[in-house]
């Protein structure tokens, strides 16, 4: 018997009285309460507080940077007036030229950093998606196994255009037996499948289970009076409720 996390009023009325106490009304629906609810609410509240604090700090930083810029502009104007009043035109031109050079270099560095960030994002998108596809094709057991495979394979490959290739510790391509074609992600995943077979489900061929749980496997049985103790397992349908 699997309990629904959210039920409407009609569904709530059909629940046994022993289960109704574990539901809290939320508008027109009733939501199953578990031991993790308090922790989730605490986590959400902390996130909201941290977000608000971060926004406040960013606002203060913007204000301070604006004030600093105004001060720098006023200081610059004052220096230029003093140089003009003293007839130091060449020195004034040198200062303005240097300021233009620094501004140009800052823009170039910003563009270079943006380009590098875009390249890094592209690497993650292309390489990790290709590893994920290879892991699924290799029959990875579940999402957690796929994440582990990505972490294990990622250091051994790099992006080459739109594809990922296998590299050694120095970043050089590792070739296949023909000496011309670079090895790819599938080669690394197949080796991982041999060394860390627990990450992959068995073949779904004749007589194999495919790593899936037998649908007839008996669930743990608990008494109805023990529902409160096993509320999380009950909500996930992992246990069978019997009278008692």
C-alpha positions in Angstrom: 0.0 0.0 0.0 1.6 3.2 -1.1 0.4 6.5 0.3 0.0 9.5 -1.9 1.9 12.6 -0.8 -1.0 14.9 -1.7 -4.7 14.0 -1.7 -7.8 16.0 -2.3 -10.7 16.2 0.2 -12.4 13.2 -1.2 -9.3 11.1 -1.1 -8.6 12.3 2.5 -12.1 11.1 3.6 -11.4 7.7 2.2 -8.2 7.3 4.2 -8.2 5.1 7.3 -8.6 7.1 10.5 -5.1 5.9 11.6 -3.6 7.7 8.6 -5.5 10.9 8.6 -3.5 12.3 11.5 -0.4 12.3 9.4 -1.9 14.7 6.8 -1.9 18.4 7.1 -4.5 20.5 5.2 -3.0 22.9 2.6 -5.7 24.8 0.8 -8.1 22.3 -0.8 -5.7 19.5 -0.5 -4.1 17.4 2.3 -0.3 16.9 2.4 1.5 13.9 4.0 3.8 15.0 6.8 7.1 13.2 7.2 10.1 13.6 9.5 12.0 15.4 6.7 9.4 18.3 6.4 10.9 20.3 9.3 14.4 19.9 7.9 13.2 20.9 4.4 11.4 24.0 5.8 14.5 24.9 7.8 16.7 24.6 4.7 14.3 26.7 2.7 14.2 29.4 5.4 18.0 29.5 5.6 18.2 29.8 1.8 15.8 32.7 1.8 17.8 34.4 4.6 21.1 33.9 2.8 19.6 35.2 -0.4 18.3 38.3 1.2 21.6 38.9 3.0 23.5 38.4 -0.3 21.2 40.9 -2.1 21.8 43.4 0.6 25.5 43.0 0.4 25.4 43.4 -3.4 23.4 46.6 -3.0 25.9 48.0 -0.5 28.8 47.0 -2.8 27.2 48.8 -5.8 26.7 52.0 -3.7 30.3 51.9 -2.5 31.6 51.4 -6.0 29.5 54.3 -7.2 30.8 56.6 -4.5 34.4 55.5 -5.2 33.9 56.2 -8.9 32.6 59.7 -8.3 35.5 60.4 -6.0 38.0 59.2 -8.6 36.4 61.3 -11.3 36.5 64.4 -9.1 40.1 63.7 -8.1 41.0 63.3 -11.8 39.4 66.6 -12.8 41.2 68.4 -10.0 44.6 67.0 -11.1 43.9 68.0 -14.7 43.0 71.5 -13.7 46.2 71.9 -11.7 48.3 70.6 -14.7 46.6 73.1 -17.1 47.0 76.0 -14.7 50.7 75.1 -14.4 51.0 74.8 -18.3 52.0 71.1 -18.1 50.0 70.2 -21.3 52.4 67.3 -22.3 52.0 65.7 -18.9 48.2 66.0 -19.1 48.2 64.3 -22.5 50.4 61.5 -21.1 48.0 60.9 -18.2 45.0 60.8 -20.5 46.8 58.4 -22.9 47.7 56.1 -20.0 44.1 56.1 -18.8 42.8 55.2 -22.3 45.4 52.4 -22.5 44.3 51.0 -19.1 40.6 51.2 -20.1 41.3 49.3 -23.3 43.3 46.6 -21.5 40.5 46.1 -19.0 38.0 45.7 -21.8 40.3 43.2 -23.5 40.8 41.2 -20.3 37.0 41.2 -19.7 36.3 39.9 -23.2 39.0 37.2 -22.7 37.5 36.1 -19.4 34.0 36.0 -20.9 35.3 33.9 -23.8 37.0 31.5 -21.3 33.8 31.2 -19.3 31.8 30.4 -22.4 34.4 27.8 -23.4 34.2 26.2 -19.9 30.4 26.2 -20.1 30.6 24.6 -23.5 33.0 22.0 -22.3 30.6 21.0 -19.5 27.6 20.9 -21.8 29.2 18.9 -24.5 31.6 16.6 -22.6 29.4 15.8 -19.6 26.3 15.2 -21.7 28.2 12.8 -23.9 29.5 11.0 -20.8 25.9 10.8 -19.5 24.7 9.4 -22.9 27.5 6.8 -22.9 26.7 5.8 -19.3 23.0 5.3 -20.1 23.9 3.3 -23.2 26.2 1.1 -21.1 23.2 0.4 -18.8 24.1 2.4 -15.8 22.0 1.3 -12.8 20.5 4.7 -11.9 20.9 8.4 -11.8 23.4 8.2 -8.9 25.5 5.8 -10.8 25.4 8.1 -13.9 26.7 11.0 -11.7 29.5 8.8 -10.4 30.5 7.7 -13.9 30.6 11.4 -15.0 33.0 12.2 -12.2 35.1 9.2 -12.9 35.4 9.7 -16.6 35.6 13.5 -16.8 39.3 13.8 -15.9 40.3 11.4 -18.7 38.6 13.2 -21.6 38.6 16.6 -23.2 36.6 18.4 -25.8 37.9 18.4 -29.4 35.4 20.5 -31.4 32.0 19.0 -30.9 33.2 15.7 -29.5 35.1 14.4 -26.5 38.3 12.4 -26.9 40.4 10.4 -24.4 43.6 11.9 -23.2 46.6 10.9 -21.0 47.7 12.7 -17.9 49.6 15.2 -20.0 46.5 16.0 -22.1 47.7 14.2 -25.2 45.2 12.2 -27.3 45.1 8.4 -26.8 44.7 6.6 -30.1 42.9 3.4 -31.0 44.8 0.4 -32.4 44.9 1.9 -35.9 47.1 4.7 -34.6 45.0 7.4 -36.3 41.6 7.6 -34.5 41.4 9.1 -31.0 39.7 6.9 -28.4 36.4 8.3 -27.2 34.2 8.4 -24.1 32.8 4.9 -24.8 36.3 3.4 -24.5 36.7 4.9 -21.0 33.2 3.9 -19.9 33.7 0.3 -21.1 36.9 0.1 -19.0 35.0 1.5 -16.0 32.3 -1.1 -16.6 34.9 -3.8 -16.1 36.5 -2.3 -13.0 33.4 -0.9 -11.3 30.7 -3.2 -12.5 28.5 -2.4 -9.5 27.6 0.9 -11.2 26.0 -1.0 -14.1 23.0 -3.2 -14.4 23.3 -6.7 -15.8 22.5 -7.3 -19.4 18.8 -7.8 -20.2 19.6 -10.8 -22.3 18.1 -14.3 -21.8 17.9 -15.3 -18.1 19.2 -11.9 -16.9 17.4 -9.6 -14.6 18.7 -6.3 -16.0 19.5 -5.2 -12.5 15.8 -4.6 -11.8 14.2 -5.6 -8.5 11.9 -8.6 -8.8 8.3 -7.3 -8.7 7.3 -10.3 -6.5 10.0 -9.6 -3.8 8.2 -9.3 -0.5 8.1 -5.9 1.2 8.8 -5.4 4.8 5.6 -5.8 6.8 4.7 -3.4 9.6 1.7 -3.2 11.9 -0.8 -0.4 11.4 0.1 0.9 14.8 3.7 1.3 13.6 2.8 3.7 10.7 4.1 6.7 12.6 7.5 5.1 13.1 7.8 4.2 9.4 6.0 7.1 7.9 8.7 7.9 5.4 8.9 4.3 4.2 5.1 4.1 4.0 4.9 7.3 1.8 7.4 5.7 -0.6 5.5 2.4 -0.8 8.5 0.5 0.6 6.5 -1.4 3.3 3.3 -3.4 3.5 0.8 -2.4 6.2 -0.9 -5.2 8.1 -3.5 -5.1 10.9 -2.2 -4.9 14.4 
